[in-house]
Amino acid sequence: MVTLSDVAKQANVSKMTVSRVINHPEQVTAELRQLVEAAMATLDYQPNAAAKALANNRTNVIKLVILEDIDTTEPYYMSLLFGIAKGLDKCGYALQLVTERERLGKGNAADGFIVTGARVADLPLIDALAKPTVIFGENHNGYDFIDTDNKAGTA
């Protein structure tokens, strides 16, 4: 596995410079960036996403919490899942599914949550997430939410 040190040696620069090119390219000259990127390409270097997440205190994961029974063979739900995943991917995020209430409070390694199928009894669970959360579907509890326009859909 190619390391940051290998790239630095190949480009004849410091590890800090390679790190800046990867994480803060605006802080280096275009010439230096091209030099390091060429070394990365030559060595087929891929930055370690887990290390970057740890260093930035981010996971780049959004959890979709499904608190209702769904039929995954139903085209609507599959279209919804793929649409959310594609939208998140464009922004550099991965989608992770959570389908059990009991697992919601455990291992909340995520940058945010999208929750669908929430009931009034689930609100304390949602409040405990302490991360940006969006409710899918209408809600009257002060949460950010997204919903479909059913009236326009029947027109």
N, C-alpha and C positions, 0 to 999 in steps of 0.2 A: 504494500500500500504506500503510495506516494504521500509524503508529509510536507508541511509548510517549509520545513528546513530544506528539503530536497529542492523545492521551487526556488527558495532564496539562493541556494548554491548555484543552481542552473542559471539564474538571472544575475548572479553576482551582486546581490543586494542583501540587506538584513531581513530577518523574519518579520520585524516590525513593519518594514516597507511592504512586504507581501500582504501582511494583515491589513494595512491601510488601503492597498489596492482593492482588496476583497470587500472590506467593510465601509470604507470611506474614500471612494475613488476621487471625490472632489478635492481631497487634500494632497493629491500627487499630480505631477505634471503629466500631460498626455504621453510624452515620450517614455517616462518611467512606467506608466500604466501599460503601454504597449509592450515594453520589454518584459514585464512580469507576466502579462497575459500570454505572451508567446511562450514563455517558459512553462506556464501552466498547461498550455495546449500540447507542447512537446512531450511533457511528462504525463499527460492525461490526468491532471490533478483535479479532484472534485472536493471542494470545501466540505468539512464535516458539519452537517446540519445540526447534529446533537450538541456539538461543542459550541457552535454559534448561538444556539438557543440558550444554552447554559450561561454563556458570557453575557448575553443581552437580556437575560431573565424573561425570555419569551419562548413559546413552544411552536408558534405558527400553526397551531391546531385550534379549530373551532369545533366544539362538540354539538352535534345535533341530538337533542334529548327527546325521545319519542315516548310519551307517557300515555299512549293509547294503543289499542290493538290495531295493527294495520295489515292489510293484505299486500305483500310485496309483489304479488303477481298483477295487482291492479295498476294499469298504465299511469294513472294520476300520480301515485306515490313514487313510482320509478322515475317518472319525468321530474317530479319535485326533487328527489334525491340527486339526480344527475345535474339538474339546473343549479342547485345549491353548490354541489361539488365543483362544477365548472366555474361558477362565479368566484368561489373562494380561491380556486387554483390560479385564476387570473391575477389575484391579489397576493399570491405567494403563501396561501394558507392551505392546509389539508383538512379534510372533513373526517370526523370520527363519530361513530354512532354509539349512543347509550340508550338501551331499551329497558332497563330495570331501575325502578325508583331507588332500590336499596344501594345501587352502585353509584347513584348520582353524587352523593356526598363523599365518595372515596376516590382518591387519586385524581383530583380535579386539575391535572396538568393540562390546562388549556388557556388560551388567551380570551376566550369568550364562549357563550352558549346561545344556541337557538333552541327554544323549547316549544314543542307542540303537544297538544292533548292535555295541557295542565288544567287541573281542577282547583277549586278553592282550597282544598286540603293540601295541595302541593305548594302553596305560596310560601310557607316557612322554609321549605326545601330550596325554593328558587332564591329567596332572600339570602340564604346561607351561602350561596355560590360566591358572592363577593367579587364577581367579575362582570364585565359587560354582558348583558343578557337581553335577548330579543325574544318576545313571545310570538309564535306563529299562530295567527287567528286573533279574533277580536278579544280584547280584554278591557276591563274597567278598573284595573288595580294600579294604574300609574306606571306600568312597565312600557318600555319601547316595544312596538309591535309592528308586524307586517300582516296583511290580510288580503284576500282576494275581493274584488268588487263584484259580488254576486248579482247585483242589480244590472250592472253593465254587461255581465256575462249572459244574461237572459235576453238582452235586447236584440 
